[in-house]
Amino acid sequence: MKKLCCALIALLPLTAFAYPIELEKQFNGAEVSATPQEIDHNMGAVMLYNYGQTDAHCTAIFRNGPEAPRTRKMVLAAGQSSNMTVKFARSIIKLRVQLTCGLK
């Protein structure tokens, strides 16, 4: 019985589970690709890539439960990629990101 219990414990994953990220996108004609990323237990990011021929103006609002929302803004040049990162005071349980991009 002890061997069976030890075998079951060994089969459990050793890595921590990632927190869920909800990404709400609104591109308004901008040709932008957005990928959410988990960096650490209290940090998250959205990687952006501009496929278009003109600059894109992007705004992201990051929400983590009861903490105040964090807003990040950037101008993404044509053909360039960049990250919007945020760090919270508490561990992230569920990260909600509202991303809005548009053309100049």
C-alpha positions as CSV (number, residue, x, y, z in Angstrom):
1,M,0.0,0.0,0.0
2,K,2.8,2.4,0.8
3,K,4.5,1.7,-2.5
4,L,1.2,2.5,-4.3
5,C,0.9,5.8,-2.5
6,C,4.5,6.7,-3.3
7,A,3.9,5.9,-6.9
8,L,0.8,8.1,-7.1
9,I,2.6,11.0,-5.4
10,A,5.5,10.6,-7.9
11,L,3.0,10.9,-10.8
12,L,1.7,14.3,-9.7
13,P,3.1,17.2,-11.7
14,L,6.0,19.0,-10.1
15,T,5.4,22.3,-11.7
16,A,2.9,24.9,-10.4
17,F,-0.2,25.5,-12.4
18,A,-0.3,28.7,-14.4
19,Y,-3.0,31.2,-13.7
20,P,-5.7,31.8,-16.3
21,I,-5.5,34.9,-18.6
22,E,-8.5,36.3,-20.3
23,L,-7.6,38.6,-23.3
24,E,-10.3,40.8,-24.8
25,K,-9.1,42.3,-28.1
26,Q,-10.5,45.1,-30.2
27,F,-8.2,46.1,-33.1
28,N,-10.3,48.7,-34.9
29,G,-8.6,48.1,-38.3
30,A,-5.0,47.7,-36.9
31,E,-3.2,44.6,-38.0
32,V,-1.9,43.5,-34.7
33,S,-1.3,40.1,-33.1
34,A,-1.6,39.8,-29.3
35,T,-0.4,36.9,-27.1
36,P,-0.8,36.9,-23.3
37,Q,2.1,35.6,-21.2
38,E,2.7,34.7,-17.6
39,I,6.0,35.9,-16.3
40,D,5.9,35.3,-12.6
41,H,3.3,34.7,-9.8
42,N,2.6,38.5,-9.7
43,M,3.6,39.6,-13.2
44,G,1.9,39.3,-16.6
45,A,2.4,40.6,-20.1
46,V,0.9,40.9,-23.5
47,M,3.3,40.5,-26.5
48,L,2.2,42.6,-29.5
49,Y,3.3,42.4,-33.1
50,N,2.2,44.9,-35.7
51,Y,1.8,43.3,-39.2
52,G,0.4,46.5,-40.8
53,Q,2.1,49.2,-42.8
54,T,1.2,52.0,-40.3
55,D,1.8,52.6,-36.7
56,A,-0.7,51.2,-34.2
57,H,-1.7,52.9,-31.0
58,C,-2.5,50.3,-28.3
59,T,-3.9,50.6,-24.8
60,A,-4.1,47.7,-22.4
61,I,-6.0,47.6,-19.1
62,F,-4.8,44.8,-16.7
63,R,-7.1,43.7,-13.9
64,N,-6.3,41.3,-11.1
65,G,-9.1,40.9,-8.6
66,P,-9.5,43.6,-6.0
67,E,-6.4,45.6,-7.0
68,A,-6.7,48.8,-8.9
69,P,-6.5,48.3,-12.7
70,R,-3.2,49.1,-14.4
71,T,-3.2,50.8,-17.8
72,R,-0.3,50.6,-20.3
73,K,-0.2,52.6,-23.6
74,M,2.2,52.3,-26.5
75,V,2.7,53.2,-30.1
76,L,3.7,50.1,-32.0
77,A,5.7,50.9,-35.2
78,A,4.9,49.0,-38.4
79,G,6.7,45.6,-38.4
80,Q,7.8,45.9,-34.8
81,S,7.0,43.8,-31.7
82,S,6.9,44.8,-28.1
83,N,5.7,43.7,-24.7
84,M,3.3,45.4,-22.3
85,T,4.1,44.2,-18.8
86,V,2.5,44.7,-15.4
87,K,3.4,43.8,-11.9
88,F,0.9,43.5,-9.1
89,A,1.4,43.6,-5.3
90,R,-0.4,40.3,-4.8
91,S,-0.1,36.9,-6.6
92,I,-2.3,36.8,-9.7
93,I,-5.2,34.4,-9.4
94,K,-6.9,35.3,-12.7
95,L,-5.6,38.1,-15.0
96,R,-8.1,40.0,-17.2
97,V,-6.7,42.1,-20.0
98,Q,-8.7,44.5,-22.2
99,L,-6.6,45.4,-25.3
100,T,-7.7,48.2,-27.7
101,C,-5.6,49.1,-30.7
102,G,-6.2,51.5,-33.6
103,L,-4.6,53.3,-36.4
104,K,-3.3,56.8,-36.1
